[in-house]
Amino acid sequence: MEKDFAVIKTGGKQYLVSPGQKIKIEKIEEEKGKTVSFDQVLLLVKNKKVEIGKPLVKEAKVSGKIIDQAKDKKVVIFKYKAKKRQKTKKGHRQPYTEVEITKI
C-alpha cells in the first residue's frame, strides 16, 4: 500500500508532507488550534496517481492544524578578528509554527 503525499511550498521552502505528519514551518500569523490551507502544491501523489505542477498543481490543497507557535533552539553567532581585539557574540532564536497535516 502506497501512502499519499505532496510537496508544498510555504515560507520560501518546500516540504514533502503526508497525512498525519507534523512539520515545523516558518512562522505564520494564526492561532493555536486553527486550520490552515496550503494551496501552493508542487507535486501530488494520490491513489497511485502522480500529478506534477507546472509550476503548481491546479485545484490541489493541503490542509493542516496548527499545533504550536514557538521559538527554535538558540543559535550562537560568534565573530572574531585575530590581533584586532574585536569579537562579537550574538544569539538568535527563529520563530516557527508546528503544523500537523490533516488531509491532502
LUMSE-81374 format. One record per residue (C-alpha): residue number from 1; x, y, z; chain; residue in one letter. Coordinates in steps of 0.1 Angstrom, whole numbers, padded with zeros to 4 digits. Layout:
! LUMSE-81374
(NUM; (X; Y; Z); "A"; "a")
...
! end
This chain:
! LUMSE-81374
(1; (0000; 0000; 0000); "A"; "m")
(2; (0015; 0033; -0011); "A"; "e")
(3; (0009; 0064; 0010); "A"; "k")
(4; (-0004; 0096; -0004); "A"; "d")
(5; (0019; 0126; -0002); "A"; "f")
(6; (0025; 0160; -0016); "A"; "a")
(7; (0052; 0186; -0020); "A"; "v")
(8; (0041; 0220; -0007); "A"; "i")
(9; (0058; 0254; -0008); "A"; "k")
(10; (0055; 0278; 0022); "A"; "t")
(11; (0078; 0304; 0037); "A"; "g")
(12; (0101; 0302; 0007); "A"; "g")
(13; (0108; 0265; 0014); "A"; "k")
(14; (0095; 0232; 0001); "A"; "q")
(15; (0082; 0204; 0023); "A"; "y")
(16; (0074; 0167; 0015); "A"; "l")
(17; (0042; 0160; 0035); "A"; "v")
(18; (0018; 0132; 0041); "A"; "s")
(19; (-0014; 0130; 0063); "A"; "p")
(20; (-0007; 0127; 0100); "A"; "g")
(21; (0028; 0142; 0097); "A"; "q")
(22; (0040; 0170; 0119); "A"; "k")
(23; (0062; 0197; 0103); "A"; "i")
(24; (0079; 0229; 0115); "A"; "k")
(25; (0075; 0257; 0091); "A"; "i")
(26; (0083; 0295; 0090); "A"; "e")
(27; (0060; 0314; 0114); "A"; "k")
(28; (0025; 0322; 0101); "A"; "i")
(29; (0002; 0346; 0119); "A"; "e")
(30; (-0026; 0322; 0131); "A"; "e")
(31; (-0037; 0310; 0165); "A"; "e")
(32; (-0031; 0276; 0180); "A"; "k")
(33; (-0058; 0251; 0171); "A"; "g")
(34; (-0069; 0268; 0138); "A"; "k")
(35; (-0068; 0251; 0105); "A"; "t")
(36; (-0045; 0263; 0077); "A"; "v")
(37; (-0046; 0256; 0040); "A"; "s")
(38; (-0016; 0254; 0017); "A"; "f")
(39; (-0026; 0260; -0019); "A"; "d")
(40; (0009; 0261; -0034); "A"; "q")
(41; (0012; 0223; -0042); "A"; "v")
(42; (0041; 0215; -0065); "A"; "l")
(43; (0036; 0177; -0067); "A"; "l")
(44; (0007; 0154; -0057); "A"; "l")
(45; (0006; 0116; -0054); "A"; "v")
(46; (-0029; 0104; -0046); "A"; "k")
(47; (-0043; 0069; -0052); "A"; "n")
(48; (-0011; 0059; -0071); "A"; "k")
(49; (-0018; 0088; -0095); "A"; "k")
(50; (0010; 0114; -0099); "A"; "v")
(51; (0003; 0150; -0108); "A"; "e")
(52; (0033; 0173; -0114); "A"; "i")
(53; (0026; 0211; -0113); "A"; "g")
(54; (0037; 0235; -0140); "A"; "k")
(55; (0046; 0252; -0116); "A"; "p")
(56; (0016; 0244; -0094); "A"; "l")
(57; (-0010; 0216; -0094); "A"; "v")
(58; (-0044; 0232; -0102); "A"; "k")
(59; (-0072; 0229; -0076); "A"; "e")
(60; (-0050; 0210; -0052); "A"; "a")
(61; (-0049; 0219; -0015); "A"; "k")
(62; (-0032; 0205; 0016); "A"; "v")
(63; (-0048; 0214; 0049); "A"; "s")
(64; (-0034; 0212; 0084); "A"; "g")
(65; (-0040; 0221; 0120); "A"; "k")
(66; (-0017; 0244; 0139); "A"; "i")
(67; (-0003; 0227; 0170); "A"; "i")
(68; (0021; 0252; 0184); "A"; "d")
(69; (0037; 0286; 0179); "A"; "q")
(70; (0072; 0287; 0194); "A"; "a")
(71; (0109; 0296; 0190); "A"; "k")
(72; (0136; 0272; 0180); "A"; "d")
(73; (0168; 0264; 0199); "A"; "k")
(74; (0193; 0292; 0203); "A"; "k")
(75; (0220; 0296; 0176); "A"; "v")
(76; (0251; 0314; 0188); "A"; "v")
(77; (0268; 0337; 0163); "A"; "i")
(78; (0304; 0345; 0173); "A"; "f")
(79; (0327; 0367; 0151); "A"; "k")
(80; (0363; 0371; 0159); "A"; "y")
(81; (0392; 0390; 0143); "A"; "k")
(82; (0426; 0380; 0153); "A"; "a")
(83; (0451; 0407; 0165); "A"; "k")
(84; (0424; 0434; 0163); "A"; "k")
(85; (0408; 0429; 0197); "A"; "r")
(86; (0374; 0426; 0180); "A"; "q")
(87; (0349; 0400; 0189); "A"; "k")
(88; (0311; 0399; 0187); "A"; "t")
(89; (0287; 0373; 0203); "A"; "k")
(90; (0250; 0372; 0194); "A"; "k")
(91; (0222; 0348; 0199); "A"; "g")
(92; (0192; 0341; 0177); "A"; "h")
(93; (0160; 0321; 0182); "A"; "r")
(94; (0140; 0316; 0150); "A"; "q")
(95; (0102; 0316; 0155); "A"; "p")
(96; (0083; 0287; 0139); "A"; "y")
(97; (0049; 0272; 0136); "A"; "t")
(98; (0043; 0235; 0141); "A"; "e")
(99; (0016; 0221; 0118); "A"; "v")
(100; (0000; 0186; 0117); "A"; "e")
(101; (-0011; 0177; 0081); "A"; "i")
(102; (-0047; 0165; 0082); "A"; "t")
(103; (-0057; 0159; 0046); "A"; "k")
(104; (-0044; 0162; 0011); "A"; "i")
! end
